């Protein structure tokens, strides 16, 4: 079992920045991939970014060049640095991890609101 707790969301003006954190606990040795997803009201949850245990990173086209995902294995934490935020980035942001046994765990989400 893995528990994920997100933090760092809030209200920011367009063009501003926020850094989200996701702290993992439990069977953290089994975590292979950590990722961020987001879900805006009335829309499906969408993938934002992924970082593997080896440090390989991938981003959705909508955030490429603005968002940076990073992982601190010593702290069992993954971060999402969000710059040049746009109103369309407003959503609940969720952290997800996938273990070496292909189990997925989700955090409870943190709200990000970008005002125009």
Order of alpha helices (4+ residues) and beta strands (2+ residues): beta-beta-beta-beta-beta-beta-beta-beta-beta-beta-beta
